[in-house]
Amino acid sequence: MDEETRYEAVRSRDARFDGEFFFAVETTGIYCRPSCPAVTPKRRNVRYYATAAAAQGAGFRACRRCRPDAVPGSAAWNVRADVVGRAMRMIGDGVVDREGVAGLAVRLGYSARQVQRQLTAEVGAGPVALARAQRAHTTRVLLQTTDLPITEIAFASGFASVRQFNDTIRAVYAATPTELRAAAPRRGGGTGRRAAAPSAGIPLRLAYRGPYQSAAVFDLLADEAVPGVEEMSGPPGRRTYRRTLRLPYGHGVVAVDERPGGGSGGGTVVDSGRGSG
């Protein structure tokens, strides 16, 4: 994709390009998604990045208006079989958080230096920076959609210490974790703390790339549900899909609700077996 195409996507606020690239504005120190509703910056002040991690590594902070860190990355990473595609999927699965860059390299069959070089060349950031960006995004989701204690969120997001957690959040969002939580958007407008999570699990709001045909996805999941592993309940338009999960430290159940109108669904992750299995 050339620079002219990218700038046209930014100028027209084309949401189809969200996650395909990010742009940063040198005069403000902020990076955004292409569909950001803010005033279009002058072409000479714009820089483009393949990932949010690359923009963060260049010293730019996430826009508080369009929240570019929340947009799903390029769908290409889900299908590419080369080392970069495999690395992106493994980093997304938390391999770097659990096993470090050395563990990622072993899984890929390359040296740590080769993995670093290939990722940096293609997406503008190495495995540590990519994992850091993912931890920061997970933190934001948990802070703004749950009522979990901040210390618990720090470790649930993959940080090794509270100090590392605080330093990273300040660097990425120019705000403290407490300030991020206070700025959480409420349904119906306003800001403030989330309602307390039910004891059965943790409700989450997950990002998606529109247009999203959730009804068709739910139809497919219902048709191909594996007995004993997956189930679909409820009438069309208000269905709930559930399935069991094998997690690094136990087992759990994820439930996704279908919203009326065929838009995005809300998600609930239920940890039903922490520490078991």
LUMMAR-178713 format. One line per 8 residues: number of its first residue (from 1); for each residue x, y, z of C-alpha. Coordinates in steps of 0.25 Angstrom, whole numbers. Example, Ala and Ser with C-alpha at 12.3 -4.5 7.8 and 13.67 -1.06 7.14 Angstrom:
BEGIN
1 = 49:-18:31 ~ 55:-4:29
END
This chain:
BEGIN
1 = 0:0:0 ~ 6:13:-4 ~ 6:26:4 ~ -4:33:-5 ~ -14:21:-3 ~ -12:22:12 ~ -14:37:13 ~ -27:36:5
9 = -32:26:15 ~ -28:35:26 ~ -35:47:19 ~ -47:39:16 ~ -47:33:30 ~ -49:19:24 ~ -51:9:35 ~ -48:-2:25
17 = -33:1:27 ~ -34:1:43 ~ -23:-9:47 ~ -17:-10:33 ~ -8:2:37 ~ -7:13:47 ~ -3:28:45 ~ 4:37:55
25 = 4:52:55 ~ 18:58:58 ~ 12:72:63 ~ 3:65:73 ~ 11:53:77 ~ -1:44:75 ~ -4:32:67 ~ -18:28:62
33 = -26:18:53 ~ -30:23:39 ~ -44:25:43 ~ -41:35:54 ~ -52:46:54 ~ -42:57:58 ~ -38:68:48 ~ -29:62:37
41 = -15:66:39 ~ -6:72:28 ~ 1:61:19 ~ 15:66:23 ~ 12:64:38 ~ 8:49:36 ~ 16:37:38 ~ 11:22:36
49 = 13:10:44 ~ 9:-5:42 ~ 6:-7:56 ~ 2:0:69 ~ 15:-5:75 ~ 23:2:64 ~ 16:15:67 ~ 18:14:82
57 = 33:10:79 ~ 35:23:71 ~ 30:31:83 ~ 15:34:80 ~ 4:32:89 ~ -10:26:86 ~ -21:36:83 ~ -31:36:94
65 = -42:39:84 ~ -41:27:74 ~ -33:18:83 ~ -25:12:72 ~ -19:1:81 ~ -32:-5:82 ~ -34:-8:68 ~ -31:-23:63
73 = -18:-24:55 ~ -17:-28:41 ~ -25:-41:37 ~ -13:-45:29 ~ -7:-50:42 ~ -18:-61:44 ~ -14:-68:30 ~ 0:-65:27
81 = 9:-77:29 ~ 23:-70:29 ~ 31:-67:41 ~ 26:-53:43 ~ 11:-58:42 ~ 14:-69:52 ~ 21:-60:61 ~ 10:-50:61
89 = 0:-61:65 ~ 9:-67:76 ~ 11:-53:82 ~ -4:-51:82 ~ -5:-64:89 ~ 4:-59:100 ~ 16:-67:97 ~ 26:-56:99
97 = 19:-53:113 ~ 21:-67:117 ~ 33:-72:111 ~ 41:-60:107 ~ 47:-57:93 ~ 56:-69:94 ~ 43:-78:96 ~ 37:-71:84
105 = 50:-73:75 ~ 50:-88:79 ~ 36:-90:75 ~ 38:-83:62 ~ 51:-91:59 ~ 60:-78:57 ~ 70:-71:66 ~ 65:-59:75
113 = 73:-50:66 ~ 66:-55:53 ~ 52:-53:59 ~ 56:-39:64 ~ 61:-35:50 ~ 50:-41:42 ~ 39:-35:51 ~ 45:-21:52
121 = 47:-21:37 ~ 33:-24:34 ~ 24:-18:45 ~ 34:-8:51 ~ 35:-14:65 ~ 42:-26:71 ~ 35:-37:79 ~ 37:-30:93
129 = 30:-17:88 ~ 19:-25:81 ~ 16:-32:94 ~ 17:-19:102 ~ 7:-13:93 ~ -2:-25:95 ~ -1:-24:110 ~ -4:-9:110
137 = -17:-12:102 ~ -21:-23:111 ~ -19:-14:123 ~ -28:-4:117 ~ -39:-13:114 ~ -39:-19:128 ~ -38:-5:134 ~ -50:0:126
145 = -59:-11:126 ~ -57:-19:139 ~ -56:-15:154 ~ -44:-24:156 ~ -34:-18:166 ~ -23:-11:159 ~ -12:-19:164 ~ -19:-32:160
153 = -20:-26:146 ~ -5:-23:145 ~ -2:-38:147 ~ -14:-43:138 ~ -9:-34:127 ~ 5:-41:127 ~ 13:-31:135 ~ 24:-36:144
161 = 23:-25:154 ~ 14:-13:158 ~ 25:-4:155 ~ 27:-9:141 ~ 12:-8:139 ~ 11:6:144 ~ 23:11:135 ~ 17:4:123
169 = 3:10:124 ~ 8:24:126 ~ 18:23:114 ~ 7:17:105 ~ -5:25:109 ~ 1:37:117 ~ -8:34:128 ~ -8:26:141
177 = -16:13:142 ~ -26:20:152 ~ -28:32:141 ~ -30:21:130 ~ -41:15:139 ~ -48:28:143 ~ -48:32:128 ~ -56:19:124
185 = -68:22:115 ~ -81:18:120 ~ -92:13:112 ~ -102:24:110 ~ -91:35:112 ~ -82:40:123 ~ -70:33:129 ~ -67:26:142
193 = -65:12:148 ~ -71:0:142 ~ -81:-8:150 ~ -76:-19:158 ~ -73:-32:151 ~ -83:-44:154 ~ -76:-55:163 ~ -78:-65:151
201 = -68:-58:142 ~ -62:-45:136 ~ -71:-37:125 ~ -62:-31:114 ~ -65:-22:102 ~ -56:-27:91 ~ -52:-19:78 ~ -56:-23:65
209 = -54:-18:50 ~ -67:-14:44 ~ -76:-17:36 ~ -77:-30:44 ~ -88:-40:40 ~ -90:-46:54 ~ -103:-53:50 ~ -96:-61:40
217 = -84:-64:49 ~ -94:-69:60 ~ -101:-78:49 ~ -88:-84:45 ~ -84:-87:60 ~ -98:-93:63 ~ -97:-102:51 ~ -83:-107:54
225 = -84:-107:69 ~ -76:-119:75 ~ -85:-126:85 ~ -79:-126:99 ~ -69:-114:95 ~ -78:-104:89 ~ -93:-100:90 ~ -103:-89:85
233 = -115:-85:92 ~ -126:-74:91 ~ -134:-70:79 ~ -128:-63:66 ~ -123:-49:69 ~ -121:-52:84 ~ -113:-65:84 ~ -102:-68:93
241 = -90:-76:89 ~ -82:-84:99 ~ -70:-93:98 ~ -59:-99:107 ~ -45:-93:107 ~ -31:-99:111 ~ -24:-88:117 ~ -9:-88:121
249 = -13:-89:136 ~ -26:-97:136 ~ -39:-98:128 ~ -50:-88:126 ~ -62:-85:118 ~ -65:-73:109 ~ -79:-68:105 ~ -82:-58:94
257 = -95:-51:93 ~ -102:-47:80 ~ -108:-33:80 ~ -120:-30:73 ~ -118:-23:59 ~ -107:-32:54 ~ -96:-23:60 ~ -84:-27:69
265 = -86:-36:81 ~ -82:-35:95 ~ -73:-45:101 ~ -72:-51:115 ~ -60:-59:119 ~ -63:-69:130 ~ -51:-75:138 ~ -58:-87:143
273 = -45:-95:147 ~ -33:-86:150 ~ -22:-95:154 ~ -28:-108:150 ~ -24:-117:139
END
